[in-house]
């Protein structure tokens, strides 16, 4: 992947004839447009019905340019998936850094951040949680990897309630269940209402580590803050 060059490029086709952009700039932005074009096309048509020709058209490039960057539709989808997940990682790190210093507060901040992002970007939410289910075997390996990344963070909660910590397997099981719940919600109702899931998910994730009473207190507090901010996280 070319390094990100300075200077913006238009989303549409480049001007005819000579232009001031370097080959590196053109290559970078072509790839970015293809990823954006795939996300938009998959949101409209679904992964199975999306074709390389449609992705190239949405990105305002030719099929030849598509194959200069990606070997297949699946590879382009993987690039889009990884880019979205990387962006989410950055948002979650920022949420942890600017939120409460204690572990339960960090869990609340992460859940709020994820729900708000998915609600604000419904096409991207559908891509990573719903359309990825039909995007081929390569995606099937991505979810265990992502869950595995965040399991150590959840494992920190075992020190919150001495002598009553959940089994180690609970760390990954809880995250997998949350992912499945969000996927079902998006499939049935779309992503717009996801911030309303905040108290339920906070209670679900914190109960094994803090106990029912404390988890419910924090979930209720998170919901009060969400409502006070206008219904968003």
N, C-alpha and C positions, 0 to 999 in steps of 0.2 A: 504494500500500500504506500503510495507516495506520501512524503511528509506534508503536513498542512502548510500551504504557502500563504504569504501575506496577501491581503487584498481580496475583495469580494468579486464574484462573478454572477451574472444574471442566471436565474433558474432556467430561462428559456434558451433557445439556440444562440450560439455566438453570432455576432454581426458578420455579414458576408465580407469577404476580402480580408485585408490585413487588420489585426487587432493587437492590443498591447500586452496580451497575456502570455506568460511563459508556457512551455509544454508541461512543466510540472504543475502549474496552476490549472491548466486545462484538464490534465489527467485526474488531479485530485477532485475537482468539482464535477467532472463527468461521473466519477464513482459515487460521490455524494448524491448527485441527482438520480442516479440509478437506484440507490438505496431508498431515497424518498419516493421515487416513482413506483418501486415495488410495494412499499408500504401503502401508498394511496390506492394502487390497483387491487391489492389483496383485500383491503378494507371494503372496496366496492364489489368485487367479484368473488372473493374467496380464493384461497391458495390453489385449490385444484383446478379452478377455471382460469387462472391467470396464465398468460403466455409471455414468453420472452419478447415477442413483438409488441405486446401491450405495455410492458414495462419500459422498453426502449422509447416508445411513443410518448409515454407519460414523462420520461426524463428528457425528451427533445433531443435524443441521439439515435443513431442507427443501430440495427442489430449487430453490425460489425463492431461498433464501439462497445456494445454490451459484452461481446465475447472477448474483447481485449482486456476486460476487467474481471469477468466471471466465466467459469466454464459452464455453468448451468443456472437455471432458476433457483434450484435448491441452494447453491453456493451464495447467490445474491441474498436469498432469504436468511441464511445463516449470518451473513454480514450485517443485515438489518437487525436481526435478533441480538447479536452480540453488541451492536452499537447502542441499542435501547437499554440493555442490561448494564452496560458500562456507564451510561448516563444515570441510571438509577443508583448505581453504586456511589457515584459522586454526590448525588442528592442525599443519600443516606448518611454518608460521611459528614456532609455539611450539617445535617440535622443533629447528629450526635455531638458535633463540635459546638453547636450553638444552643443546645438544649441542656436539660438537667444533667448533672454529673453522675447521678446514681444509675445503676443498671435498669431498674424498672422504668425510670423516666426516659432512658434511651430507647427502650422497647416501644414505649408510647410514641416517641418522636419518629421512629422509623416507620411504624405502622401508619401514622398520620401522613407522613411524606409519601409513602408508596400509594396510598389510597388517593391522595390529592393528585398525584401525577397521573395515575391511570384514569381518573375522572376527567382531568383536563385534556388528556390525549387519548380519546376513545379508540381511534384507529390503531395506535401503537399498543394499547391495552389488548385489543382483539388479536393483533398480530402475535404478541409474545405468549398470550395465555390460551388462545382459542385456535387460531389458524396453525400454530406450531404443532398441534396434535396431528395434523395431516401433512406435515412438511417433510416427511421422510425419516429414515432411521438415524441420521446424524443428529437431529434435534432430540431424539430420545436420550442421547448421552449428555445433553446439555443440562437437563433438569437436575439429575443427581449431582453434577458438578457444582451447580449454583447453590443447591440446598447444602451441599457439603461446605461451601464457603462460609455460610452463615451459621452453621451448626455450632462452631466454637463460640460465637457470640452468645447464642442461647445457653450454651453450657456454663457460662459465667453465672447464670442464675442459680446454679446448684449450691452456691455458697450463701444464698439469701436466707435459707431456712435450714439450719444445721440439723442433721440427723433425719430429715424428711425430704431429701432431694429425690427427684424422679430418676428413673433409670436413664443411662446414657442414650439409649435408643429413642427416648422421648424427644430429644433435641431435633432430630431430623424428622420424626413422625409429625410433630406439631407443625413444622414448616410445610411439609408436604400436604397436610390437611388444609392449611390456610390457602395454599396455591390452588387446590382443588375447589375449595369454596368460592374463591374469586372467579375461577373459570366458569363455574356453574352460574354465578350471578351475572357475569358478562353475557353468557349465552342466552339467558332467559330475559334479562332486563336491560342489558347494556351497561356501560361503565359509569354513566353520569351519577348514579346514586351510590357509588361505592364509599364515599366518605361517611355515610350513615352506618357503615359496618364497623366503624372505629371502636365503639365500646364493646361490642360482642367479640371482636378479634383480640382486643387488649385483655379482656377477662379470660378468654380461651388460652392465650399464650402465657399469661402470668400465673394462672391458678396452680399449675403443677409445681411452681417454684416458690410462690408466696402464700399459698392457701387461698381458699375461696373468698373469705371475708376481705382480705387486703386487696386481692385482685379486683373484686367488685368495687371497692372504694376508688381504686385508681381508674377503673373503667368509667365510673360515674363522673369522676373529676375530668377525665378526657372528653366525655360527652358534653359537660357543661362548657368547657373551653371551646369545643367545636361550635356549639350553638351561639356562644357569645361572639364568635368570630364571623357569624353570618351563615352558619350551616356548613361551612367547609372545615377542613381539618385545622 
